[in-house]
Amino acid sequence: MSASTETALREEITRVGQSLYARGYTVGTAGNISARLPDGWLITPTDACLGTLDPARIAKVLATGEWVGGDKPSKTLALHRGIYDRNAEAHAVVHTHSTHLVALTLAGVWHDADVLPPITPYYVMKVGHVPLIAYRRPGHPDVAAQIAALANEVRAVLLDRLGPVVWHGSVSNAAYALEELEETARLWLMTEPKPAPLSDAQIDELRQTFGARW
């Protein structure tokens, strides 16, 4: 990867972080973003505010685990590395403490294996199945191991009381999927009585037409 490409990736992380923060997807110093490099990763610094990131201060970590640039990397680095190690198509990971998704874990998810029902076509198409990861303290190695084991089966998980972790082919696409996940949680929590899921036939049509993973 050329220096100019790495610079562009740092700028994308910064731009996405600012956008997520400005629209309330994360607050304070919660959340983190990473991206794959040929020789390692870029990851937002520990206790950094996603709304005020400095591209030059985003941490660079080599595949060996050596921290070689920027500020100290996020304590969730092991979680991100586990996804990259298991899923070659994952080039970015975004984690936020999004309000409606955290609220969903407090109120009770639909099922542990599927935190939300398939109530909209874009949730099925853009996100897919999202399992719940039981609560452990932030940065706990058991959580990283559980997510790594799922890295090729799904593209997102929901951490109990902590929010979503989403991975995709780019930082922007990971953020888009996270936004769709948060919007679906908002719709689910605000509707009463609860809407019926899409039917099996409707979901199969999304599979056949758009290649939905459900």
N, C-alpha and C positions, 0 to 999 in steps of 0.2 A: 504494500500500500504506500503510495506517495505521500509526502508531507502535506500536499494540498488536499488530498482525499481525507487524510486524518483530520485536518483542520475543518473541512466541511462536516465531518461526522461530529466533531466537538460542537460546531455551531448548530447542528441539528438537535443534539441533546439539549443544548441551552435553549433553543427556540421552543422545543416541545415542553421542556420543564417550565418555562415562563408561561406558556399557554395553559397548561394544566393548573398551575398555581393561580393564575389570574381568574380562572373560571371555577375555582373552588374544589377542584378534584383532590387537592392536598393542601395542608396548612402547615404553618411553622416550618420546622425542619424535617417533617415526615416525608417519606418516600424516597425513591432512588431510581436511577436510569442507568443502563449499561449498554454497550455495543461491542460486537466482536471485531477484533483486528486479526490480521494474519498471524501475528506473533503474540497475541494476548487479548486484552480488553481495555476499553475505556469505561470508567464508572464514576458516578457522582461522588464527591467526598463525603465522609462521615459527618452527620449533623449539618449538612448543607441545605439551604432553602432552595427548592427547585425554581422559585421565582426570581432569584438573584444570582444565578450561576454565572461564573466567569469561565469562558471556554478554555482558557489557558490553565485554569486551576483544576479542571476535571482530571481525576487520577488516571494514570496509565499503569497497568499491571501486566507483566509478561506471563506467558504460558507457564513458566516455572513458578509463578507466584510472587516474583520479585516486583516490588513497587518501585517504579523508575521515574515517575513524573507526576506533577500536580500535587494536590493536597492528599492527605491520608484517605485511602479508599473506604467506602461504606462498609460497615460491619456485616452487611448482607452479601459480601462478595462470594462467599462459599455457596450461597443459594444460587446466585447467577451462574457461577462456574459449573455447578452441577447440571444446569439446563444446557449450557453450551457443550459440555462434555458428552451428553447423551443425545442431543438433537443437532445434527449438522446443518439443518435448515434454519435454526434459530440464530439470528444476527443481532437481536436486540431484546432487552428485558425491561419492562416498566412496572414499578410497584408504587402504589399510592395508598393512602388511607381514606379513600373516597367515602363520603358521608353515607349514602344510601346502601352501599355494600357492607360497610361496617354495621349500620343499623340492621340490615338483614340478618347478620350473624347474631345480633343481640335479640331480635324478635323471633328468630327461628327460620332456618333455611327450608326450602321445599323438600329436598332430600340431601343426605350427606354426599351422595354420588352426583347429584345435580342440584346445585343450590337454587336454581331458578327453573321454572317450567318453560318450554318453548312457546312463548306467547306471541312473539313477532317473527316474521320471516328473516329479518336482518340479524336478530339474535342467533337464530339457527345458522345462517350463512356466514356471519362474521366472527362468531365466538364459538359456538358449539358447547359440548358438555363441560361443566365447571364443577369439580369436586371441592368439598370443604376439607381444609386441613385443620385438625384440632389445635386448640390454643397451646402454644409454648411461648416462652419469652422471645422478644425480638432477637434475631441472630442465632437462635438455638440450632445446633448442628442436626438434630433429628428432623427438623422442618426441611432443611436443605436436602437431606437424604430422601425424604418422602416426595418432595417435588421432583428431584432428579429421576426417581423411579417412574414418574408420570410424564416426563418431558416429551416422549414420543407418542403418547396416547391422547393428550389434550393440548390446547394452546393457552390455557389459563387455569389458575386455582384461586380459591378464596381462603385467606388465612382468618381464622376465627378471631374477631375483635381487632384485626390489624389491616384488613383490606386485600385487594386483588394483586396478583402477580400475573403478568401477561407477557408472552414471548411471541416474536414474529420475525419476518424477514428484514424489517427495518424499524428504526425507532418510531417513525411516524405511523407505520402500520400497527405497531404494538399499541401505541396510544389510541389509535382509532378503535381498535378492538376493545380496549379498556373503557373508552367512552360509551360504546354500545352496551357493554356489560353493566356499567353504572346506570345508564338510562333505563335498561330493562328492570333493574332493581328498583329504581324510582317508580316506574309504572306499576310494578307488582305491589309495592308498599302503599301506593296511593289509591288503588282501586278496591272497592268493596261493593258487592261480593267479588271474590277473586275470579278473573277471567279463565275460561277453559283453555287448555293448551291447544295448539294446532293439532289436527288429527294426523294419524299415521299416513294417510293418503296425501295430505298437504305437505307433510315433511318429506315424503318420498318424492313428490314433485320437485321440491327444492334440491334434493339430491340429484335427480335426473337432469334438471335444467341448469343448475348452478354449481354442481359438485359439492354441495353442502356436506360437512362432516358431522353427521348426527346419527 
